[in-house]
């Protein structure tokens, strides 16, 4: 049985050039991390590889390093994705208009709760209704429906 983490290019890491590339790389990194963790946590790994204690410790050290590098890469990509989404949102929405942002957030909450059929408590429903009423009154004061 071979090891999963043959080479881990840390210094060759390049940030993604598009959101779709970043999302694909995120998926790949999560899968790679899952496999590395599974190998490290496999109590029979030394036996499966046919390694003596010293060789197994060397293997484990390399595997732990690979896990660390992949985790760092995943964190960097996740931050990049968050930054790109914020940039896209700032282009699409006026970040200087808190009323509009709140209205969009309410739309998002509605979409998530209805698409996933998430039941809200009475207090949560009351809070959303009050917030929606406030947003609507602000919007109508500004002359926009």
Secondary structure, 3 states (H helix, E strand, C coil): CCCCCCCCCCCCCCCCCCHHHHHHHHHHHHHHHHHHHHHHHCCCHHHHHCCCHHHHHHHHHHHHHHHHHHHHHHHHHHHHHHHHHHHHHHHHCCCCCHHHHHHHHHHHHHHHHHHCCCCCCHHHHHHHHHHHHHHHHHHHHCCCC
